Amino acid sequence: MERELAIATYGLTKQFDRHIAVNNIELRVESGEVYGLIGPNGAGKTTLIRMLAAAEEPTIGEIYIHGDRLLRDDSNPRLKQRLGYLPDDFPLYDDLTVWDYLDYFARLYRLRQPHRRRRLQEVLELVQLTSKRHSLIATLSRGMKQRLSLARTIIHEPILLLLDEPVSGLDPIARMQFREIIKVLQAAGMTILISSHVLSDLAELCSSVGIMELGFLVESASLQELYKRLSRQQIVISTLGDLEALKGELKNHPCVEGWEVLSQKNSLRVDFSGGDEESAELLRSLVAAGISLKEFHCTAEDLESIFLKLGHKQVS
């Protein structure tokens, strides 16, 4: 069973002086999945990722990567070579060309010719920088620089990729390009742990998420299970008639817990505790009451709402 886990930690703890940054974490990440790590600044995400990357020594606890114990000493160099780690502040060498930069790191990982040349061409194509291979890094946009950093992180074909805030500061198009690359890497069988504050990106990418608060892993589950357990149903309702009449009818329904008036004319977002049958019954009752409906759309709370709700519970 343990061999099926890409990451397994036991009692993983990191203390700096009197501050416990990571507190007794039992993390399980299955092989081949994209696992999203979310939490506010100071929650311990970066410290956890640094320990998983062997860049930080745990105070106590154990880390296993695909069943092998990860230590910071020289006991398992092959295991460390199979990790790819992209920190949120890794510097680029602006006076090098894209090709020379990647070639430098490929040499550090002891990639030999002709494999090295082929691998550089592969990763440049993957991150869509083939046309920039001879350009100086200083001339690249922020999004291109981040894709180049990712190329450097995967040049040695790691089996586990650790990405700390990789889309921070990127515009929507650059974020979308980065997401598409992550999907290709997952399809190729790579296990990816990614932290981000852009929860909409994680909701699209991840199969599981972990939520950190004050050094604790307060939630770790598949995205599907998290939605099922914590996401309330919501219904967007728009009327051609009087909004007050719609509100009056909603007050009479036992599954309606409240609503929010939306910016578009005569529209509400209704918090709804019922299931499909109850929402169908609500629709029938509104029509029977003579409410002229323009829209009746069932949805669920998104990952951001779930995170804020969980965070509030931890604080309160």
Residue, then its C-alpha position, 0 to 999 in steps of 0.5 A: m500500500e505504501r508504494e502507491l503513495a508518492i508522499a507519506t509523512y509521519g508526525l512531520t514537525k518543524q520548529f524555529d526557536r519557539h515558533i512551530a511552523v509545521n505541526n505534526i503533519e500526516l500528509r498522504v499524496e497518491s501517485g499520479e495526482v495533482y495535490g493542491l495546498i492552500g492556506p493563508n500566509g504564515a500557515g506553514k505551506t512553504t516550510l512543508i514544501r521545503m522539507l518535502a524537497a529536502a531543502e529543510e531538515p524536519t525537527i521531528g517526523e519522517i518523510y517517505i517518497h514512493g516508499d523510500r525514506l527521504l533524508r537530507d544526508d547522502s544516503n539516497p542521492r537517487l531519490k533526491q534526483r527524482l524530485g523537482y522543486l520550484p520555490d517562489d523566489f528562485p532567481l534567474y540569470d538574466d545575462l544567459t540565453v534561454w538555451d544556455y540556462l537550461d543547458y547549465f542545469a542539465r549539466l548539473y544533473r549530469l545529462r549526457q549528449p545526445h540525450r541532453r540536447r533532445r531533453l532541452q528541445e522537449v522541455l522548450e517545446l512543452v513550455q512553449l519557449t522554442s522560439k525564444r531559445h536564443s533570447l536573453i532571459a532579461t528580455l522575457s516577460r514574467g510569464m515566460k520566465q516562470r515557464l522557463s523556471l518550470a522547464r528548469t525544474i523538470i529538465h531531469e525528468p523528476i517523478l515528483l514535482l513540488l511547486d510553491e506559488p508558481v502562478s503568483g503575480l502572473d496575468p490570467i493568460a500566463r496562468m492559463q498557459f501554466r495550467e495547461i503545462i501542468k495538465v500535460l505533466q500529470a497526463a505523463g504520470m508525474t505527481i504534482l504538489i502545488s501551493s497557490h492563493v489562486l483557488s480557481d486554478l487549483a479547483e481546475l487542476c487538482s484531484s485532492v487538496g490540503i488546507m493548512e492553518l497555523g502549521f496544522l493540516v486541518e483538511s486533506a481530501s479529494l476535491q470531490e469529497l470536499y465538495k460533497r461534504l462542505s459545499r452547499q447548493q446555491i441557486v441563481i434565480s432571475t425574474l422579469g417581474d418584481l424582485e420583492a414578489l420573488k423574495g416573498e415566495l422564497k421565504n415560504h420554502p423550508c430549504v431556502e436558508g438566505w439569499e444575496v442580491l446580485s448586480q445583474k437586474n432582478s437576480l438573487r443567489v439563494d443558499f439552498s439546503g435541499g437536493d435535486e428534488e427539492s430544487a425542482e419543487l421550488l421551481r414548480s412552486l415559483v412558476a405556480a405563483g406566477i413569478s416570471l422566471k428568466e433564469f433558474h440555475c443550480t450550482a455549488e459553492d466554489l473552493e474559495s467559499i469552502f476555504l473561507k468557511l473552514g478558515h473561519k471555523q478554525v479561528s472561531 
